[in-house]
């Protein structure tokens, strides 16, 4: 997963090749990725801490994997900016 950050905001989240089930990951990609776009880092961190996200029903494991990876990217950015 790549998380693009500019001027203290998430610009976009991009999926890299993965082993998630396509149909579930498609839900996450469609419904969760756009929620990060334009968020300031503090709000993006709050969103990444959620375990249930609207629009991602049935894709719990994919959602959790994305949330965990976005959080890791935000943590890395904060430590290395």
N, C-alpha and C positions, 0 to 999 in steps of 0.2 A: 504494500500500500504506500502510495506517495501522498503526502499532505503538503500543499503549496501554501506558504505564508508570506504575506507582504504587508509592511506597515502595521504590524500587530493584528492582522486579520487573516482568517483562513480564506484563501482564494478559491481552492478546489481540492477535492479528494479524488484520487484516481486509483482504481484497482489494478494490481499486478496479477499475473497468472497465479491461480490458486486451485485448491482441491475442493472448494465448497460446491455443494449441489447447485447446479446452474439455476434452477427455477427459484430456489430460495435466495440465492445471492442476487439474482435479478431484482427481487423485491427490495432487498437492502440497498442495492445500487440506485434504484429508482426513487425510493422513499427516504433513505437516510443520508446519502451523500449530499444532496442539495440542501439539507438542513444545516450543514456546516458552512456552506458558502456565504461569505460576507460577515461571519461572526467574529467578534473580537475574541482574543484568546481566552479570556476568563469565561465567557459564555460557552465557547467551544469545549473547554475543560469540563464545565458542568454537564453539557450534553454527553460528553464521552463517559461520564460516570454513571449515566442511566443504564439500567439493565432492560427496561422495556421502553420501546420507542413506537409511537403511533405509526401505523402503516406497514409494520414489519411482522405482523402476526404470522406464526408458523415458521419464521426464520430466526428462531431464538439463537441458535449456535452461530449462525452467520453474523447476526447483529452483534453478539458479544465479541466475536473475533474482530469485527470492524471497530467497535468501541475501544477495545483493548489496544489495537494498533494505532488508532488515532491518538489515544492518550499517550502512548509511547512516543509518537512523533512530536506531540506538543511538549512533552517533558524534555525530549532531546533538544528541541528548538530553544526552550527556556534556559537550558543549561549551557548552550553554545552560541547564543546570539551575541 
